Amino acid sequence: MKKHIYLLLLIVLLIIGCQKSPKQTPPKFQGVKNEQGLLNVLLIGSDSRGEAQARADTIMIAQYNKQEKTVRLASIMRDSYVEIPTYDKKYNKINAAYYYGGPELLRKTIQHNFGIDVSHYVTIDFAAFEKIVDTVAPEGIAVNVTQTIINDMGLHVQPGSQRLHGKELLKYARFRHDAESDFGRVQRQQEVLQALQKAFTEKVQSVDGVFQLPMMVQDLLPYIQTSMDTQMLFSLGSNVLVHPIEKVKTMRIPVANGYEPKTYEHAGAVLELDPHKNKEAIYDFFMNSTKAVNH
């Protein structure tokens, strides 16, 4: 069933860091069902620390293909300079769309610029990041930690492969103070995502995991904001056991040679996109390389 992927997506979001329960009341989310029978979900991480409004710190689109047992994940870099519907200055960083109109305006902005729509969204906060990591992978997630990351983020580990828990893994995934900047951060987020997907799948497919799943869902629900109801989330978790994800494929927007660094007075430093290259790339990634399925 198409609902199966959502619990997995809760875990995807733990690499993001976002708001818990925004105080603003955004417009109703008008998600659009994929005509091919595929499932597209908008994954949002905001930089909120309790403010009434926040910008999207991380933006991802995840697509589940039940027939192929794959997830395709596209990360849209937050400094991507795009046209925002209804915005008075017309163009700004894509993360500003969330600030001005919540998940719905962000959805409209993605559809307007890239031609890709989604049916639901999920967000979490920093506490959720740590909670989900420590619930899904209590033994930690193995990543390669450099001395630069250790020094910058104040980690108490040695360089090399280390198992990081929730709080430390959040720092690892959000690090961007080196030559790769946000580009390296996106790569680390996708790395962590795949490791968590594997850990989660192994956990729920174990004998103990079958009995732990309802408790896991109940524990994690208070930490997320989503357009899905509780019944749907429970159904998703159950279906993971029947249709486990076998592969996660990733991409990044902007694509290589598809942007130019620019600076604008109202937006600051941005990545000005080549509209044709990036729209074509994300369309090919989600639409031309997938098979229609019936859920």
ZADO-1210 file (C-alpha; in nm, 4 decimals, padded with zeros to 6 digits):
<atoms>
<atom x="00.0000" y="00.0000" z="00.0000" code="MET" pos="1"/>
<atom x="00.1171" y="00.3508" z="-00.0724" code="LYS" pos="2"/>
<atom x="00.0962" y="00.4422" z="00.2945" code="LYS" pos="3"/>
<atom x="00.3863" y="00.2158" z="00.3845" code="HIS" pos="4"/>
<atom x="00.6660" y="00.4626" z="00.3223" code="ILE" pos="5"/>
<atom x="00.5662" y="00.7309" z="00.5706" code="TYR" pos="6"/>
<atom x="00.7114" y="00.5803" z="00.8857" code="LEU" pos="7"/>
<atom x="01.0380" y="00.5365" z="00.7009" code="LEU" pos="8"/>
<atom x="01.0179" y="00.9029" z="00.6123" code="LEU" pos="9"/>
<atom x="00.9932" y="00.9960" z="00.9779" code="LEU" pos="10"/>
<atom x="01.3385" y="00.8491" z="01.0119" code="ILE" pos="11"/>
<atom x="01.4584" y="01.0280" z="00.7002" code="VAL" pos="12"/>
<atom x="01.3804" y="01.3524" z="00.8722" code="LEU" pos="13"/>
<atom x="01.5965" y="01.2934" z="01.1734" code="LEU" pos="14"/>
<atom x="01.8918" y="01.4116" z="00.9621" code="ILE" pos="15"/>
<atom x="01.7337" y="01.7465" z="00.9118" code="ILE" pos="16"/>
<atom x="01.6640" y="01.9361" z="01.2334" code="GLY" pos="17"/>
<atom x="01.3405" y="02.1304" z="01.2236" code="CYS" pos="18"/>
<atom x="01.0488" y="02.2769" z="01.4139" code="GLN" pos="19"/>
<atom x="00.8278" y="02.0853" z="01.6508" code="LYS" pos="20"/>
<atom x="00.4912" y="02.2612" z="01.6380" code="SER" pos="21"/>
<atom x="00.4982" y="02.5929" z="01.4508" code="PRO" pos="22"/>
<atom x="00.2964" y="02.8630" z="01.6187" code="LYS" pos="23"/>
<atom x="00.1853" y="03.0106" z="01.2874" code="GLN" pos="24"/>
<atom x="-00.1190" y="02.8550" z="01.1190" code="THR" pos="25"/>
<atom x="-00.0089" y="02.7871" z="00.7612" code="PRO" pos="26"/>
<atom x="-00.2560" y="02.7438" z="00.4741" code="PRO" pos="27"/>
<atom x="-00.4117" y="02.4008" z="00.4410" code="LYS" pos="28"/>
<atom x="-00.1777" y="02.1598" z="00.2652" code="PHE" pos="29"/>
<atom x="-00.3153" y="02.0868" z="-00.0831" code="GLN" pos="30"/>
<atom x="-00.1138" y="01.7767" z="-00.1679" code="GLY" pos="31"/>
<atom x="-00.1580" y="01.6272" z="-00.5140" code="VAL" pos="32"/>
<atom x="-00.1702" y="01.2545" z="-00.5816" code="LYS" pos="33"/>
<atom x="00.0860" y="01.1260" z="-00.8306" code="ASN" pos="34"/>
<atom x="-00.0888" y="01.0163" z="-01.1517" code="GLU" pos="35"/>
<atom x="00.1517" y="00.7246" z="-01.1990" code="GLN" pos="36"/>
<atom x="00.0588" y="00.5747" z="-00.8640" code="GLY" pos="37"/>
<atom x="00.3934" y="00.6680" z="-00.7077" code="LEU" pos="38"/>
<atom x="00.4173" y="00.8370" z="-00.3708" code="LEU" pos="39"/>
<atom x="00.5890" y="01.1767" z="-00.3390" code="ASN" pos="40"/>
<atom x="00.6433" y="01.3236" z="00.0083" code="VAL" pos="41"/>
<atom x="00.7858" y="01.6629" z="00.1020" code="LEU" pos="42"/>
<atom x="01.0347" y="01.6367" z="00.3885" code="LEU" pos="43"/>
<atom x="01.0959" y="01.9656" z="00.5667" code="ILE" pos="44"/>
<atom x="01.3457" y="02.0563" z="00.8326" code="GLY" pos="45"/>
<atom x="01.3263" y="02.4089" z="00.9702" code="SER" pos="46"/>
<atom x="01.5716" y="02.6167" z="01.1670" code="ASP" pos="47"/>
<atom x="01.3116" y="02.6950" z="01.4325" code="SER" pos="48"/>
<atom x="01.4070" y="02.7060" z="01.7969" code="ARG" pos="49"/>
<atom x="01.0580" y="02.7946" z="01.9118" code="GLY" pos="50"/>
<atom x="00.9980" y="03.1006" z="01.6932" code="GLU" pos="51"/>
<atom x="00.6562" y="03.1613" z="01.5429" code="ALA" pos="52"/>
<atom x="00.8104" y="03.1540" z="01.1950" code="GLN" pos="53"/>
<atom x="01.1114" y="02.9651" z="01.0618" code="ALA" pos="54"/>
<atom x="01.2916" y="02.8988" z="00.7370" code="ARG" pos="55"/>
<atom x="01.3344" y="02.5534" z="00.5942" code="ALA" pos="56"/>
<atom x="01.6851" y="02.4434" z="00.6849" code="ASP" pos="57"/>
<atom x="01.6618" y="02.1299" z="00.4724" code="THR" pos="58"/>
<atom x="01.4219" y="02.0413" z="00.1912" code="ILE" pos="59"/>
<atom x="01.3838" y="01.6951" z="00.0411" code="MET" pos="60"/>
<atom x="01.1392" y="01.5162" z="-00.1867" code="ILE" pos="61"/>
<atom x="01.1122" y="01.1415" z="-00.1302" code="ALA" pos="62"/>
<atom x="00.9391" y="00.9114" z="-00.3769" code="GLN" pos="63"/>
<atom x="00.8365" y="00.5545" z="-00.2957" code="TYR" pos="64"/>
<atom x="00.7978" y="00.2964" z="-00.5707" code="ASN" pos="65"/>
<atom x="00.6321" y="-00.0115" z="-00.4246" code="LYS" pos="66"/>
<atom x="00.6851" y="-00.2216" z="-00.7362" code="GLN" pos="67"/>
<atom x="01.0589" y="-00.1556" z="-00.7500" code="GLU" pos="68"/>
<atom x="01.0958" y="-00.1409" z="-00.3688" code="LYS" pos="69"/>
<atom x="01.2970" y="00.1775" z="-00.4005" code="THR" pos="70"/>
<atom x="01.3027" y="00.5250" z="-00.2520" code="VAL" pos="71"/>
<atom x="01.4289" y="00.8171" z="-00.4592" code="ARG" pos="72"/>
<atom x="01.5443" y="01.1142" z="-00.2560" code="LEU" pos="73"/>
<atom x="01.6148" y="01.4601" z="-00.4007" code="ALA" pos="74"/>
<atom x="01.7717" y="01.7232" z="-00.1767" code="SER" pos="75"/>
<atom x="01.7003" y="02.0831" z="-00.2795" code="ILE" pos="76"/>
<atom x="01.9645" y="02.3124" z="-00.1373" code="MET" pos="77"/>
<atom x="01.8156" y="02.5843" z="00.0797" code="ARG" pos="78"/>
<atom x="02.0001" y="02.8691" z="-00.0967" code="ASP" pos="79"/>
<atom x="01.8530" y="02.7802" z="-00.4373" code="SER" pos="80"/>
<atom x="01.7189" y="03.1047" z="-00.5851" code="TYR" pos="81"/>
<atom x="01.3688" y="03.0404" z="-00.7154" code="VAL" pos="82"/>
<atom x="01.0447" y="03.2149" z="-00.8014" code="GLU" pos="83"/>
<atom x="00.8033" y="03.2038" z="-00.5056" code="ILE" pos="84"/>
<atom x="00.4325" y="03.2343" z="-00.5933" code="PRO" pos="85"/>
<atom x="00.2615" y="03.5346" z="-00.4259" code="THR" pos="86"/>
<atom x="00.5968" y="03.6694" z="-00.2953" code="TYR" pos="87"/>
<atom x="00.6229" y="04.0453" z="-00.3474" code="ASP" pos="88"/>
<atom x="00.9873" y="04.0428" z="-00.4589" code="LYS" pos="89"/>
<atom x="00.9135" y="03.7410" z="-00.6833" code="LYS" pos="90"/>
<atom x="01.2477" y="03.5611" z="-00.6280" code="TYR" pos="91"/>
<atom x="01.4234" y="03.4495" z="-00.3102" code="ASN" pos="92"/>
<atom x="01.5950" y="03.1481" z="-00.1563" code="LYS" pos="93"/>
<atom x="01.3665" y="02.8458" z="-00.1599" code="ILE" pos="94"/>
<atom x="01.3823" y="02.8162" z="00.2187" code="ASN" pos="95"/>
<atom x="01.2057" y="03.1536" z="00.2430" code="ALA" pos="96"/>
<atom x="00.8901" y="02.9971" z="00.0950" code="ALA" pos="97"/>
<atom x="00.8424" y="02.7988" z="00.4158" code="TYR" pos="98"/>
<atom x="00.8931" y="03.1121" z="00.6236" code="TYR" pos="99"/>
<atom x="00.6275" y="03.3070" z="00.4345" code="TYR" pos="100"/>
<atom x="00.3676" y="03.0348" z="00.3806" code="GLY" pos="101"/>
<atom x="00.4539" y="02.7103" z="00.5555" code="GLY" pos="102"/>
<atom x="00.4488" y="02.3682" z="00.3875" code="PRO" pos="103"/>
<atom x="00.1806" y="02.4673" z="00.1354" code="GLU" pos="104"/>
<atom x="00.3716" y="02.7615" z="-00.0142" code="LEU" pos="105"/>
<atom x="00.6865" y="02.5487" z="-00.0212" code="LEU" pos="106"/>
<atom x="00.4929" y="02.2801" z="-00.2095" code="ARG" pos="107"/>
<atom x="00.3649" y="02.5379" z="-00.4591" code="LYS" pos="108"/>
<atom x="00.7137" y="02.6802" z="-00.5036" code="THR" pos="109"/>
<atom x="00.8627" y="02.3390" z="-00.5813" code="ILE" pos="110"/>
<atom x="00.5838" y="02.2593" z="-00.8261" code="GLN" pos="111"/>
<atom x="00.6163" y="02.5998" z="-00.9941" code="HIS" pos="112"/>
<atom x="00.9938" y="02.5787" z="-01.0419" code="ASN" pos="113"/>
<atom x="01.0508" y="02.2073" z="-01.0942" code="PHE" pos="114"/>
<atom x="00.7193" y="02.0609" z="-01.2098" code="GLY" pos="115"/>
<atom x="00.7131" y="01.8059" z="-00.9262" code="ILE" pos="116"/>
<atom x="00.4237" y="01.7821" z="-00.6808" code="ASP" pos="117"/>
<atom x="00.3784" y="01.5924" z="-00.3552" code="VAL" pos="118"/>
<atom x="00.0835" y="01.4390" z="-00.1710" code="SER" pos="119"/>
<atom x="00.1972" y="01.4862" z="00.1920" code="HIS" pos="120"/>
<atom x="00.4608" y="01.6532" z="00.4043" code="TYR" pos="121"/>
<atom x="00.6467" y="01.5714" z="00.7286" code="VAL" pos="122"/>
<atom x="00.8516" y="01.7938" z="00.9594" code="THR" pos="123"/>
<atom x="01.0348" y="01.7344" z="01.2883" code="ILE" pos="124"/>
<atom x="01.2458" y="01.9380" z="01.5331" code="ASP" pos="125"/>
<atom x="01.5921" y="01.9035" z="01.6873" code="PHE" pos="126"/>
<atom x="01.4546" y="01.7001" z="01.9777" code="ALA" pos="127"/>
<atom x="01.2857" y="01.4683" z="01.7283" code="ALA" pos="128"/>
<atom x="01.6113" y="01.4226" z="01.5427" code="PHE" pos="129"/>
<atom x="01.7799" y="01.2930" z="01.8537" code="GLU" pos="130"/>
<atom x="01.4775" y="01.0930" z="01.9698" code="LYS" pos="131"/>
<atom x="01.4332" y="00.9093" z="01.6404" code="ILE" pos="132"/>
<atom x="01.8033" y="00.8264" z="01.6072" code="VAL" pos="133"/>
<atom x="01.8237" y="00.6887" z="01.9577" code="ASP" pos="134"/>
<atom x="01.4981" y="00.4945" z="01.9166" code="THR" pos="135"/>
<atom x="01.5809" y="00.3397" z="01.5810" code="VAL" pos="136"/>
<atom x="01.9546" y="00.2902" z="01.6354" code="ALA" pos="137"/>
<atom x="02.0301" y="00.2891" z="02.0098" code="PRO" pos="138"/>
<atom x="02.3769" y="00.1546" z="01.9333" code="GLU" pos="139"/>
<atom x="02.4446" y="00.4612" z="01.7159" code="GLY" pos="140"/>
<atom x="02.5117" y="00.5144" z="01.3450" code="ILE" pos="141"/>
<atom x="02.8622" y="00.4595" z="01.2051" code="ALA" pos="142"/>
<atom x="03.0005" y="00.7555" z="01.0081" code="VAL" pos="143"/>
<atom x="03.3461" y="00.8803" z="00.9160" code="ASN" pos="144"/>
<atom x="03.4292" y="01.1830" z="01.1297" code="VAL" pos="145"/>
<atom x="03.7071" y="01.4222" z="01.0272" code="THR" pos="146"/>
<atom x="03.9146" y="01.6318" z="01.2643" code="GLN" pos="147"/>
<atom x="03.7626" y="01.9451" z="01.1099" code="THR" pos="148"/>
<atom x="03.4117" y="01.8317" z="01.2039" code="ILE" pos="149"/>
<atom x="03.5282" y="01.7318" z="01.5526" code="ILE" pos="150"/>
<atom x="03.6853" y="02.0724" z="01.6154" code="ASN" pos="151"/>
<atom x="03.3990" y="02.2749" z="01.4721" code="ASP" pos="152"/>
<atom x="03.1095" y="02.0850" z="01.6296" code="MET" pos="153"/>
<atom x="03.2764" y="02.0083" z="01.9632" code="GLY" pos="154"/>
<atom x="03.2460" y="01.6308" z="01.9301" code="LEU" pos="155"/>
<atom x="03.4204" y="01.4143" z="02.1898" code="HIS" pos="156"/>
<atom x="03.5423" y="01.1410" z="01.9546" code="VAL" pos="157"/>
<atom x="03.8534" y="01.0486" z="01.7587" code="GLN" pos="158"/>
<atom x="03.8859" y="01.0941" z="01.3795" code="PRO" pos="159"/>
<atom x="03.7745" y="00.8003" z="01.1683" code="GLY" pos="160"/>
<atom x="03.4754" y="00.5689" z="01.1758" code="SER" pos="161"/>
<atom x="03.2694" y="00.6330" z="01.4887" code="GLN" pos="162"/>
<atom x="02.9201" y="00.5415" z="01.6053" code="ARG" pos="163"/>
<atom x="02.7336" y="00.8608" z="01.6831" code="LEU" pos="164"/>
<atom x="02.4103" y="00.8892" z="01.8793" code="HIS" pos="165"/>
<atom x="02.1288" y="01.1394" z="01.8316" code="GLY" pos="166"/>
<atom x="02.2856" y="01.4630" z="01.9541" code="LYS" pos="167"/>
<atom x="02.6261" y="01.3960" z="01.7958" code="GLU" pos="168"/>
<atom x="02.4775" y="01.2668" z="01.4701" code="LEU" pos="169"/>
<atom x="02.2715" y="01.5846" z="01.4370" code="LEU" pos="170"/>
<atom x="02.5901" y="01.7892" z="01.4613" code="LYS" pos="171"/>
<atom x="02.7573" y="01.5672" z="01.2021" code="TYR" pos="172"/>
<atom x="02.4660" y="01.5991" z="00.9574" code="ALA" pos="173"/>
<atom x="02.4449" y="01.9776" z="00.9971" code="ARG" pos="174"/>
<atom x="02.8178" y="02.0551" z="00.9681" code="PHE" pos="175"/>
<atom x="02.8976" y="02.2876" z="00.6749" code="ARG" pos="176"/>
<atom x="03.2065" y="02.4881" z="00.7744" code="HIS" pos="177"/>
<atom x="03.4567" y="02.3491" z="00.5282" code="ASP" pos="178"/>
<atom x="03.5355" y="02.3909" z="00.1583" code="ALA" pos="179"/>
<atom x="03.2289" y="02.1868" z="00.0573" code="GLU" pos="180"/>
<atom x="02.9913" y="02.4042" z="00.2633" code="SER" pos="181"/>
<atom x="02.6234" y="02.3135" z="00.2126" code="ASP" pos="182"/>
<atom x="02.7130" y="02.0750" z="-00.0692" code="PHE" pos="183"/>
<atom x="02.9003" y="01.8541" z="00.1754" code="GLY" pos="184"/>
<atom x="02.6199" y="01.8839" z="00.4273" code="ARG" pos="185"/>
<atom x="02.3655" y="01.7523" z="00.1763" code="VAL" pos="186"/>
<atom x="02.5942" y="01.4577" z="00.1044" code="GLN" pos="187"/>
<atom x="02.6240" y="01.3773" z="00.4762" code="ARG" pos="188"/>
<atom x="02.2483" y="01.4017" z="00.5204" code="GLN" pos="189"/>
<atom x="02.1909" y="01.1518" z="00.2429" code="GLN" pos="190"/>
<atom x="02.4611" y="00.9255" z="00.3878" code="GLU" pos="191"/>
<atom x="02.2913" y="00.9294" z="00.7279" code="VAL" pos="192"/>
<atom x="01.9528" y="00.8715" z="00.5698" code="LEU" pos="193"/>
<atom x="02.0644" y="00.5521" z="00.4016" code="GLN" pos="194"/>
<atom x="02.2294" y="00.4246" z="00.7185" code="ALA" pos="195"/>
<atom x="01.9127" y="00.4931" z="00.9164" code="LEU" pos="196"/>
<atom x="01.6935" y="00.3314" z="00.6541" code="GLN" pos="197"/>
<atom x="01.9030" y="00.0175" z="00.6824" code="LYS" pos="198"/>
<atom x="01.8981" y="00.0233" z="01.0627" code="ALA" pos="199"/>
<atom x="01.5228" y="00.0774" z="01.0712" code="PHE" pos="200"/>
<atom x="01.4495" y="-00.2000" z="00.8220" code="THR" pos="201"/>
<atom x="01.6641" y="-00.4465" z="01.0159" code="GLU" pos="202"/>
<atom x="01.4986" y="-00.3458" z="01.3417" code="LYS" pos="203"/>
<atom x="01.1363" y="-00.3859" z="01.2319" code="VAL" pos="204"/>
<atom x="01.2083" y="-00.7122" z="01.0509" code="GLN" pos="205"/>
<atom x="01.3421" y="-00.8745" z="01.3659" code="SER" pos="206"/>
<atom x="01.1149" y="-01.0719" z="01.5966" code="VAL" pos="207"/>
<atom x="01.1479" y="-00.8104" z="01.8699" code="ASP" pos="208"/>
<atom x="01.0910" y="-00.5326" z="01.6172" code="GLY" pos="209"/>
<atom x="00.7466" y="-00.6629" z="01.5274" code="VAL" pos="210"/>
<atom x="00.6323" y="-00.6133" z="01.8858" code="PHE" pos="211"/>
<atom x="00.8239" y="-00.2876" z="01.9346" code="GLN" pos="212"/>
<atom x="00.6847" y="-00.1144" z="01.6250" code="LEU" pos="213"/>
<atom x="00.3554" y="00.0128" z="01.7768" code="PRO" pos="214"/>
<atom x="00.5435" y="00.1536" z="02.0756" code="MET" pos="215"/>
<atom x="00.8008" y="00.3138" z="01.8472" code="MET" pos="216"/>
<atom x="00.5310" y="00.4890" z="01.6458" code="VAL" pos="217"/>
<atom x="00.3540" y="00.6097" z="01.9588" code="GLN" pos="218"/>
<atom x="00.6791" y="00.7418" z="02.1062" code="ASP" pos="219"/>
<atom x="00.7711" y="00.9328" z="01.7903" code="LEU" pos="220"/>
<atom x="00.4341" y="01.0865" z="01.7012" code="LEU" pos="221"/>
<atom x="00.4582" y="01.3782" z="01.9489" code="PRO" pos="222"/>
<atom x="00.7796" y="01.4905" z="01.7816" code="TYR" pos="223"/>
<atom x="00.6518" y="01.5349" z="01.4278" code="ILE" pos="224"/>
<atom x="00.4178" y="01.7537" z="01.2293" code="GLN" pos="225"/>
<atom x="00.2579" y="01.5967" z="00.9242" code="THR" pos="226"/>
<atom x="-00.0414" y="01.6061" z="00.6938" code="SER" pos="227"/>
<atom x="-00.0979" y="01.2348" z="00.7676" code="MET" pos="228"/>
<atom x="-00.3195" y="01.0981" z="01.0426" code="ASP" pos="229"/>
<atom x="-00.2219" y="00.8475" z="01.3109" code="THR" pos="230"/>
<atom x="-00.3965" y="00.5559" z="01.1439" code="GLN" pos="231"/>
<atom x="-00.1985" y="00.6107" z="00.8262" code="MET" pos="232"/>
<atom x="00.1294" y="00.6203" z="01.0157" code="LEU" pos="233"/>
<atom x="00.0564" y="00.2919" z="01.1929" code="PHE" pos="234"/>
<atom x="-00.0348" y="00.1333" z="00.8607" code="SER" pos="235"/>
<atom x="00.2932" y="00.2499" z="00.7109" code="LEU" pos="236"/>
<atom x="00.4942" y="00.0881" z="00.9854" code="GLY" pos="237"/>
<atom x="00.3106" y="-00.2407" z="00.9436" code="SER" pos="238"/>
<atom x="00.3663" y="-00.2459" z="00.5713" code="ASN" pos="239"/>
<atom x="00.7425" y="-00.2017" z="00.6079" code="VAL" pos="240"/>
<atom x="00.7456" y="-00.5631" z="00.7204" code="LEU" pos="241"/>
<atom x="00.5717" y="-00.6735" z="00.4002" code="VAL" pos="242"/>
<atom x="00.7401" y="-00.4481" z="00.1436" code="HIS" pos="243"/>
<atom x="01.0878" y="-00.3572" z="00.2755" code="PRO" pos="244"/>
<atom x="01.2868" y="-00.0908" z="00.0942" code="ILE" pos="245"/>
<atom x="01.5743" y="-00.2484" z="-00.0965" code="GLU" pos="246"/>
<atom x="01.7476" y="00.0586" z="-00.2415" code="LYS" pos="247"/>
<atom x="01.7656" y="00.4342" z="-00.1833" code="VAL" pos="248"/>
<atom x="01.8696" y="00.6491" z="-00.4808" code="LYS" pos="249"/>
<atom x="01.9728" y="01.0109" z="-00.4310" code="THR" pos="250"/>
<atom x="02.0292" y="01.3341" z="-00.6213" code="MET" pos="251"/>
<atom x="02.0905" y="01.7025" z="-00.5442" code="ARG" pos="252"/>
<atom x="01.9460" y="02.0267" z="-00.6767" code="ILE" pos="253"/>
<atom x="02.1192" y="02.2242" z="-00.8150" code="PRO" pos="254"/>
<atom x="02.2923" y="01.9719" z="-01.0363" code="VAL" pos="255"/>
<atom x="02.6572" y="02.0083" z="-01.1339" code="ALA" pos="256"/>
<atom x="02.7062" y="02.2960" z="-01.3776" code="ASN" pos="257"/>
<atom x="02.3457" y="02.3948" z="-01.3153" code="GLY" pos="258"/>
<atom x="02.3935" y="02.7025" z="-01.0975" code="TYR" pos="259"/>
<atom x="02.5960" y="03.0200" z="-01.0464" code="GLU" pos="260"/>
<atom x="02.6775" y="03.1862" z="-00.7115" code="PRO" pos="261"/>
<atom x="02.5155" y="03.5312" z="-00.6926" code="LYS" pos="262"/>
<atom x="02.4335" y="03.7896" z="-00.4271" code="THR" pos="263"/>
<atom x="02.1168" y="03.9963" z="-00.4028" code="TYR" pos="264"/>
<atom x="02.0480" y="04.2696" z="-00.1501" code="GLU" pos="265"/>
<atom x="01.7163" y="04.1226" z="-00.0316" code="HIS" pos="266"/>
<atom x="01.8319" y="03.7584" z="-00.0283" code="ALA" pos="267"/>
<atom x="02.2065" y="03.7570" z="00.0359" code="GLY" pos="268"/>
<atom x="02.4300" y="03.4885" z="-00.1145" code="ALA" pos="269"/>
<atom x="02.2295" y="03.2515" z="-00.3339" code="VAL" pos="270"/>
<atom x="02.2645" y="02.9734" z="-00.5879" code="LEU" pos="271"/>
<atom x="02.1073" y="03.1068" z="-00.9061" code="GLU" pos="272"/>
<atom x="01.9777" y="02.8023" z="-01.0914" code="LEU" pos="273"/>
<atom x="01.9784" y="02.7173" z="-01.4581" code="ASP" pos="274"/>
<atom x="01.5999" y="02.6554" z="-01.4736" code="PRO" pos="275"/>
<atom x="01.6085" y="02.4183" z="-01.7698" code="HIS" pos="276"/>
<atom x="01.8946" y="02.1976" z="-01.6478" code="LYS" pos="277"/>
<atom x="01.7576" y="02.1547" z="-01.2973" code="ASN" pos="278"/>
<atom x="01.3934" y="02.1065" z="-01.3932" code="LYS" pos="279"/>
<atom x="01.4905" y="01.8481" z="-01.6533" code="GLU" pos="280"/>
<atom x="01.7208" y="01.6660" z="-01.4102" code="ALA" pos="281"/>
<atom x="01.4675" y="01.6358" z="-01.1278" code="ILE" pos="282"/>
<atom x="01.1924" y="01.5351" z="-01.3712" code="TYR" pos="283"/>
<atom x="01.4092" y="01.2605" z="-01.5192" code="ASP" pos="284"/>
<atom x="01.5052" y="01.1419" z="-01.1711" code="PHE" pos="285"/>
<atom x="01.1461" y="01.1075" z="-01.0502" code="PHE" pos="286"/>
<atom x="00.9384" y="01.0498" z="-01.3618" code="MET" pos="287"/>
<atom x="01.1325" y="00.9013" z="-01.6519" code="ASN" pos="288"/>
<atom x="01.3211" y="00.6378" z="-01.4517" code="SER" pos="289"/>
<atom x="01.0230" y="00.4945" z="-01.2697" code="THR" pos="290"/>
<atom x="00.7381" y="00.2592" z="-01.3531" code="LYS" pos="291"/>
<atom x="00.3774" y="00.3344" z="-01.2808" code="ALA" pos="292"/>
<atom x="00.2349" y="00.1219" z="-01.0024" code="VAL" pos="293"/>
<atom x="-00.1058" y="00.0629" z="-00.8527" code="ASN" pos="294"/>
<atom x="-00.1411" y="00.0938" z="-00.4754" code="HIS" pos="295"/>
</atoms>
